[in-house]
Amino acid sequence: MTKYAKGDEVWEPTRRSFATVLGVFGATLTLENEAGAKWEARAERCMPATRAVDQAAPSGTAPIKALPSGVLLRDYVWVAGAYREVIDMRGRSDIDGKILVLREYGLWVMDRPGTVYRPTDHAATQ
């Protein structure tokens, strides 16, 4: 089992989220994701973020951390229990995020940095 320390980045498969370790208490980790959600998880279920491979991510994509302003068309975000493709963008919202139009979902506001899955053959389309 991998040993974790405060500040490590991990992939936690139950929530399907990258997170930062806030504390280690025996075999339990206190985690926080980029959205500010905090929870506890068993250390043996987590893996270091640098080795994490999300099997459910769309094929031909790679995870990257992006600011709302850095999201591109064809990127995928995890919203409402599924990866949703960005098919259009509507500029900025009143909370300084970016309004994304997602396939099979509709409008969604990305209001903070997050992990997006970008096609590995992605052309620079915005």
C-alpha positions in Angstrom: 0.0 0.0 0.0 1.2 3.5 -0.9 2.0 5.8 2.0 0.4 9.2 1.7 1.3 12.5 3.3 -0.5 15.9 3.7 -0.4 17.7 0.3 -0.2 14.6 -1.9 -2.5 14.4 -4.9 -4.6 11.2 -5.3 -7.3 9.7 -7.5 -10.2 8.6 -5.3 -12.3 6.2 -7.4 -15.5 6.2 -5.3 -16.1 9.9 -6.0 -14.2 9.7 -9.3 -12.2 12.7 -8.3 -8.7 14.0 -8.0 -8.1 15.3 -4.5 -5.5 16.7 -2.2 -4.7 14.9 1.1 -5.5 17.1 4.0 -4.7 14.6 6.7 -3.7 11.0 7.3 -5.2 9.1 10.1 -4.0 5.5 10.0 -5.6 3.9 6.9 -8.0 6.8 6.4 -7.3 9.9 4.4 -9.1 13.2 4.7 -9.4 14.6 1.1 -10.5 17.8 -0.6 -11.2 18.1 -4.3 -10.9 21.2 -6.5 -14.5 22.1 -5.9 -13.8 22.4 -2.2 -15.7 19.2 -1.2 -14.1 17.3 1.7 -14.5 13.7 2.6 -12.7 10.6 4.1 -11.5 7.7 2.1 -9.6 4.5 2.7 -6.0 4.9 1.6 -5.9 1.5 -0.1 -8.6 2.6 -2.5 -6.7 5.6 -3.6 -3.8 5.9 -6.0 -1.3 8.6 -6.6 -2.6 11.1 -9.1 0.4 10.8 -11.3 -0.4 7.1 -11.8 -4.1 7.4 -12.0 -5.9 6.2 -15.0 -9.6 6.7 -15.2 -11.0 3.7 -17.0 -14.4 5.4 -17.6 -12.9 8.5 -19.2 -13.7 8.8 -22.9 -11.1 6.9 -25.0 -8.4 8.9 -26.6 -8.4 11.6 -23.8 -6.0 12.6 -21.1 -6.7 14.4 -17.8 -5.4 17.9 -17.4 -6.0 20.6 -14.8 -7.6 23.6 -16.4 -8.8 27.1 -15.5 -12.4 27.8 -16.7 -10.7 30.1 -19.3 -8.6 27.2 -20.6 -11.4 24.9 -21.4 -11.6 24.0 -25.2 -14.4 22.7 -27.4 -14.3 18.8 -27.4 -13.0 18.7 -23.8 -15.0 16.5 -21.4 -16.0 17.4 -17.8 -17.5 15.2 -15.1 -21.0 16.5 -14.5 -24.1 14.8 -13.1 -22.5 11.3 -13.0 -21.1 11.2 -16.5 -18.4 12.7 -18.7 -20.0 15.4 -20.9 -18.5 16.9 -24.0 -18.1 20.6 -24.3 -19.9 21.5 -27.5 -20.2 25.3 -27.1 -19.3 28.1 -24.7 -21.2 31.2 -23.6 -18.5 33.4 -22.2 -18.2 34.3 -18.5 -20.9 34.1 -15.8 -21.5 36.6 -13.1 -19.4 34.5 -10.7 -16.3 34.8 -12.9 -16.5 31.3 -14.4 -17.2 30.1 -17.8 -20.6 28.9 -19.1 -20.2 25.6 -20.9 -22.8 24.0 -23.2 -22.5 20.2 -22.6 -23.8 17.4 -24.9 -26.8 15.7 -23.3 -26.9 18.1 -20.4 -27.2 21.7 -21.4 -25.6 24.8 -19.7 -23.2 24.3 -16.8 -21.0 26.9 -15.1 -17.3 26.0 -14.5 -16.5 28.5 -11.7 -13.1 27.2 -10.6 -10.1 25.3 -11.9 -10.8 21.6 -12.4 -9.8 18.4 -14.2 -10.9 18.1 -17.8 -10.3 15.3 -20.2 -8.9 16.5 -23.5 -8.7 14.5 -26.7 -5.0 13.6 -27.3 -5.4 14.7 -30.9 -7.1 18.0 -29.9 -6.7 20.8 -32.4 -6.5 24.3 -30.8 -10.2 25.1 -31.2 -11.8 27.4 -28.7 
